[in-house]
Amino acid sequence: MVENKVTVAANHVTKRFDLAERQSDKVKAVFKFWGKGIPNFWAVKGVSFEAHAGETIGVIGTNGSGKSTLLEMVAGLTQPTSGQMTINGSTSIIAIGAGMRPKLTGRANIRLKALMQGMTEKEIEAKMDDIIEFSELGDFIDQPVKSYSSGMKSKLGFAISVYSDADIVIIDEALSVGDPTFTQKSMERTKRFKEEGKTIFFVSHSAAQMRQMADRVIWMHYGDIRMDGPIDEVMPEYERFLKRFNRFSENERLAYQKRYKEAQKTFTLGHLKQLERNRQMLLDPSTALKRQKEDEHSFTEGSEKMGWFTRVFLIIITILTVGLMNKQLLNMSWANVAAHPTHLITNFAPSKLAQLNQRHGRTGESSKPVDTPVYSATQNTYTVKDGETLEGISEKTNISVEAIMQANQMTDQVVNPGQEIILPVER
Ligand SMILES: Nc1ncnc2c1ncn2[C@@H]1O[C@H](COP(=O)(O)OP(=O)(O)OP(=O)(O)O)[C@@H](O)[C@H]1O
């Protein structure tokens, strides 16, 4: 039976956004072993559901609860961070302006979106007049989309999807901006989708529209599915919640939102895995262990974040590279490399490079010959004692003040007690 065919299966699907303000923060975080460098925000926190052919599923929830993020994953516009989103069929999303090119005309956008949805040029030509008629845009169809109102964009998006023949149609608040006649016409058309065996996901803040369209409702609440069931069961609960929420004072509302948003920042896949393990044990302890093994991959991140293996591998390569550079460039022994791993950074400078290049017989544009003695900069280190001056250290060690200053890239002769300095050895 067509109605039983599973068209969408979400299995512990999550979506994480990085809240890094700058690109450089992201780069830094790659080298932080525990990945705590970037604040995370989990817009979807491990949702599971199945949708079937011929079902119209309403998706409700307050602003920011994760409805659009979830449906963008159903549409394949964005990939889950972890879990599996299995789609059996073609998808079409109607959201205000989604996938539209603002500089192109309405007609060009129809052509582009239809091509992207797999229609041939011939099919597009055959349907073009009907799409334009359904959109009610008249002469505006040859104007750039950037000049359209949100209602006009929604009309165009809806008209394209009506004729796209996709198996899964996602309508994300697109019916909240059109005029009542167009909205009614679109809703009637959507009901025909249902009869044709398509799966429809329908987001709207209008309870009346929801009741008219949906037979099942998914209630999203700060990244979780709070309820999923027949409309007669879910809508009254949601409306009760809204009444309570709207009676909150401003402070109470803010505190409520803050608590849940905080949980979206501190959420981890480990936590999700533990919850699922507990649930499975309660449901059926005899099969729980087997299912846990099968499910393991659902709780690891996909390609978006580097896996443990890659991180550890990168860190080892970085350490080896720095060690090898220390050894080669600064002529350090492996024991010294291990004792002073950061010497390359603290000692490295263009002038030093010139010296080192010369010492190693390398020439290049930047390596000018130097007539001062060449020092190996990292043979010994010395900790300045109380009351000592650079001159005193120079006398004591028989190394010139200039050589010490050069090795330590000092701009003046001031040294402080406890300061560690390099005593270069003349080669
Ligand atoms: N690219 C992004 N980067 C960071 N956070 C994001 C991003 N996109 C969405 N979010 C956050 O994810 C959460 C869910 O957003 P989403 O748009 O899915 O909610 P929604 O339920 O569709 O909201 P609305 O009803 O207002 O359209 C929000 O808190 C939002 O701020």
The ligand as a Gaussian input file, in Angstrom:
#p B3LYP/6-31G(d) Opt

LIG

0 1
 N       23.426000      29.265000      10.707000
 C       23.149000      29.296000      12.003000
 N       24.116000      29.569000      12.909000
 C       23.857000      29.590000      14.220000
 N       22.626000      29.354000      14.749000
 C       21.622000      29.088000      13.886000
 C       21.818000      29.051000      12.473000
 N       20.628000      28.757000      11.891000
 C       19.729000      28.623000      12.902000
 N       20.326000      28.826000      14.080000
 C       19.699000      28.751000      15.410000
 O       19.059000      27.500000      15.505000
 C       17.835000      27.630000      16.209000
 C       16.722000      27.033000      15.374000
 O       16.480000      27.879000      14.252000
 P       15.320000      27.569000      13.217000
 O       15.334000      28.627000      12.174000
 O       15.424000      26.168000      12.787000
 O       14.035000      27.725000      14.149000
 P       12.491000      27.822000      13.729000
 O       11.748000      26.951000      14.684000
 O       12.318000      27.543000      12.288000
 O       12.183000      29.340000      14.055000
 P       11.076000      30.354000      13.406000
 O        9.728000      29.882000      13.846000
 O       11.426000      31.662000      14.016000
 O       11.285000      30.317000      11.920000
 C       17.663000      29.090000      16.509000
 O       18.025000      29.339000      17.853000
 C       18.612000      29.793000      15.563000
 O       19.117000      30.960000      16.155000

